[in-house]
Amino acid sequence: MFSMAARHPDAVAILDGDKTISYRLLCRGVCLTAKRFREAGWQAGDVAGVSLQSSPTLHVVASMALARSAITQVSMPAGDPAPLLQARVKKLGIRGLVSDHTAFDALRLGTVPMEADCLSDSSGATAADFRVPGDEGIWIISETSGTTAEPKLIGVSHRVEETHSMRLAPVFGHLPGERFLTLTNMRFLTGMKRAIRCLSEGGTLALPPSSLSAGQLLRWIDVHHVTYINCVPLHLFRLLRDAPGDFRGLPSVRILRCGTAALPVTTLDEVRRRISPNVFIDYGANEVGAMVAATPDMLAVHPGTVGKALQGVELEIVDDAHQPLPAGESGRIRVRTAGVPFSYLHGGAPEQAGLVRDNWFYPGDIGVMNGDGLVFVKGRADDVMNFDGILVGPAEIESVLLQHPAVAEAAAFPLPSLEHQDVPAAAIVGRGPLQMNELARFCVERLGARAPQVFIQIEEIPKNPMGKILRGRLTELALANLHNASNGPGRAAKS
C-alpha cells in the first residue's frame, strides 16, 4: 500500500459511499493512528482488542496501523456478553482497545478512539514499520466458526497470511484499479484480510453505505462499476430475494467470489442468471485458508463442485484408516500445504483434536474427487447421520429438497433416537404454503431410505454470521415442535 502511495498518491484507495479516499490520505491515516498507539504506550507484541461500529473505513485504518505497529489484533464485538469479553481480555492479555463507542468502559482498558480526523489532509504523520520480514509475529487472532463445537482461537501470523495470499493469486488476484467489495463484515478474518489484500495490490476498496437494502446495494454496485465481489451464500440468498423485478444483472463484475459454505446448485444457477455468470467458489478453513477453487468454466460443466486444489495444495480423499480412496469414492477430505501444522491459542493442539495427522489437515468434511481432480463436498463428517446403519449426509437431502418448486431453502439435520440412532429431519423455508405429505413423497421417490422422516417449516434457517447452518439449533427447534405437537397444533410433520 505504501509503495502504491509513493507511485500513485492520488489513486483512489477507498470508495466510501460516494466519497473517495486517496492512497496518500489512507497512508497518512494509518501512520497517524500508529503514532497514537505508541503515544498510548502500546508496543510491538502487545494484543489490542478492536471494536468499531461506525465506519468500515476506520476499521481498515485501525487494522493496518496495528499490523504496521506489530501489535496483534482481536475482534471484540459490542454485542458479546460482558463475562465473555472479560474472559477474553484475561486469556489473551489484551493491553488496550481500539473503539468508537463506550460500551466496554467497564472492562477498564486503555482505549485509543478512532475518529475521522485521522484521514484529514492536515495529517503529516509518518510511522516506521515494526514488522520483521519473515517473522512469526501474530497479525490477527481469529475464531473457528463454532458450528459443531465451541469456537477456538487461531493465531494467524504475517508470514502465514502472505503464504495464503500467494496461493490465491493465480485465481483470485486483483487487477490494477480493481474495485473490490467484500460483503463480509470487517470484524471477521475473511472480510479484513481480503480488504487489505485488495489495497496491497493497488485496488480500490468499495464500501457501500450500511443503510442500503439488498436491492439498493445491487444498484450501488452497478452505478459504481464494482468489478470484484467477495461474499458468502447468505449474502447471495438475500440479494436474490430482494433484487428488483427490473434488475438485469451486474455487467461490470469480473469475479463474484463465494466461499465458507456450500452453495446449492439451484442457487448457483439463479445467481449466474440474475446477478453475474462470473461466479467463483472457494473452499477452505480458517486454520489453513483457502484450499480449493472453482472457476466459472468448471461450474458450467460440474455445478456441484468446489473446484480443484489450489497451487501448492495437496488434497486427498481417505477412509477411516487414513488410506487414499480411488476417484468417485466418498471419504474424509484432507490437505497438506504450507501453514500446516498450525496452533490454537489456549485451546490444545490440533493433533489432540484430530485435525492434524502427519502434517495433513482434516477440515472435518466428507467429499468425493472425480477423475479430473474436481472436489465435491458432501457435508461435515460430524453432520453425517446414521439411520439404522445407513449413513446419510445432509447435502444429499438438501440437494433433493431444493429441486422442489415450493422450497426456497432447506437444511437437513438429525433427531436423536434410541431405536434408530439418528432420524433424518429437514427444515424448510417455503416459497408459499407447503404440503408436507407431498414433500415427503417427493423425497422418498428420490432418496428412498435416506429420505427425511420429519419436516418442519420455518421462516428462516438459523445460520452463523458466515452463513453456515446451525444444525444443533434446528435439532432443538424440531424437538420442541414435536413436543408441542403432541400437546396441540404444531408446525412439525412426520412422514
Steps between C-alpha positions, in 0.01 A plus 500: 500500500779744589679427172174569316471833685852589391435415133138616468414715805170629358367160391178404679567257785151496653160589357297566817140547385548783249816637664847409375815461712834506322794276577683806629226576753463136599872463572496819704206367699676172568817681610314744727306214662819298554652809664201522736551135597862574595394808695258277694796286604423203275799306371582233246376164624206643698143380436228757428125448481315662209136602529386744232140551398473826309734469203656210306757749369622578852504127575736447205720791611520364854580147382778618269646727769504213750671274245761767422560537875543120539208500747276193490130577450189312609136586435287606798137509374291751694215251532702234683410448868725674753619176670611362162691818420661510844613140460648584159689798641651282772577201276670701226659769717331779304689825562246749370205565275450677167141619506243757391251442784483476880332159540820346640586765758439245779793291371734779620724475195700788363317608184630667186197657330463480122386828351466626144763772559772241435412525130531879477744675268661670798651175624866473413581208726745228407541162666775243481408144411575295812436166333804278448504343152440126524422500872224305671336795673123455521310744282146412601324259734202334335228259610391176341135504392366307800230318300583158645702581813605788724689757289880489531742789469759489220806720477565600136855624448607756241707235322217245485255761368747591226530129412120471478480807276767372260307173471187691391665741258475290179120470537392789723766768443399864449550696181640857515218738592268217596189615690459240771204450734498253787156440649656321798522720809848638575498343845534157337840379382384440141348848470805685631773301329333523159451874539868545586604269218311725255688805628837326502450420130403857405124457470213714625307375803130572439297556818128564445287680763391252769141627479440355153253219453607201291319641198659844544840335542469341156427843352801650683731226369375562147527880515854490643621229261625257763704230327571251781263384775581274796206344685354191667181312401290693752570824310397343170175366645410853611602665172289253301204543733504881490618570144259741323282345234665710227855415613708369210824391666842652568692524171805664662570205733806300396508271807210413730679296764294293741654297781485355855191283436354291220281680242199290391498422129159664451625817668816498288290478184284792612802712595663438162177593323387801705819656646816391315620198304852555638453297818806354671482266801771450760517239772725520804525540875611777733785280620672468160325748270352421158591155367283443190346729238248461216499727196191581290614248237515222760160595643339507156579130453487385865278748693531301824879518522713725723779465244858380496775530760683832480865529406716355777214302659487120506150360554390142557180312583575233762318229692480466878840328497649809328560313175439684169182399317462469122318761293126502554503354852378703796724558801669757722668798338857576604752756372871564534645842430714779644346624826434150637542416780354809665421556868201601707542764770424372849293219354719192454689366204320425172651150513309438823179617333555259212541781246866442414667165436848465346482862379166437324214728603153347529236776465228261617317468170391204293572524129554331165764569236434407138754384245575859394590608854177691561385491863139466614425568868224278637475651847665508840626169637338602830169556316478158336197317643489128577142389437464127568855448373449717189736797486315810380667833421300823536610619156331213317168575671531875445584463131179301445279734701627803308378340177140534625335818364336581836834499692707817526757375755560167672724364775530137608587402857476200737248423772634269773327161528556203729361268233659643182799701638441799268169580332554723192295819519469810285415864559329675209458864405215496250423723207139470616279244677658154522329162486728295723360162393557585135852621582571174686392296198721716277803418719426128532476467122852646466674394822329182609605406854716813520196728481425723801248357744407832663439843344464841660405819320676811629536861385880505495777240524722586800856572389812645653626836367702322231192325363561151639191312614459454877371143489504460878254789527274330245505178704394696810224677306364178348495318835311791655251503212443125522438534872251781440331302225435217745313749720326701230541645149860539387708562187688170502393224267614139508505305176 
